[in-house]
Amino acid sequence: GPSNSEGAGKVSLLKKVPALKDGDFTLAECTAILLYLSRKYNTPDHWYPSDIQKRARVDEYLSWHHANIRANAPKTMWIKVLIPLFTGQPLPSEKLQEVMEGLSTSLKQFEERFLQDKAFIIGNEISLADLVAIVELMQPVGVGCDIFEDRPRLREWRRRVEDAVGKELFFQAHEMILNIKELSNIQIDPQLKEQLAPVLMKMLK
């Protein structure tokens, strides 16, 4: 998302997070950062396979993800928690319904096109594609929209991702998302509210 801090502008020309500063090298955009880190630290091959066709499958999912899963799943968090927090007003229930309908369409495509009958997105081993997908899909869960409940294939895939990552690490990584509703109780600086409310509303258009 956008950041107005001077430090963010020095790391990312777009003034957006996430952004990475590695010595004198700076990099923006989450997917680029993931791929950079996987190469720099020579991670196990299954995360971003050296096999050109398996790697292409990861790239294919990552390209699809941004305009589909990512275009809908995080909006549940904005609608139910963040926008009411910054504007002081709940959004109409129709707005959440619209987003959930779009997400449902994306999840159907995710199951039928990418997951199919495989253990993970590109086959029998977890990859960066699964990590990117699960982080996005845990956001509706954090605000009470359990998208896994009536989707057994999706639910089993989530279980396999948890097991592959390790349950303790999985829930540690998603702790902030799963406790996002606690933000409703914090006090926000009025000036910050005034600055961010229009930006947040624009993100839903």
Salt bridges, closest charged atoms under 4 A:
GLU6 OE2 - LYS10 NZ 3.84
ASP22 OD2 - LYS40 NZ 2.45
GLU60 OE1 - ARG57 NH1 2.96
GLU60 OE2 - ARG113 NH2 3.66
GLU111 OE2 - ARG153 NE 3.94
GLU112 OE2 - LYS108 NZ 2.87
GLU136 OE1 - HIS65 NE2 2.82
GLU136 OE1 - ARG70 NE 3.72
GLU156 OE1 - ARG159 NE 2.95
GLU162 OE2 - ARG158 NE 2.82
GLU162 OE1 - LYS167 NZ 2.93
ASP163 OD2 - ARG159 NH1 3.11
ASP163 OD1 - LYS167 NZ 3.59
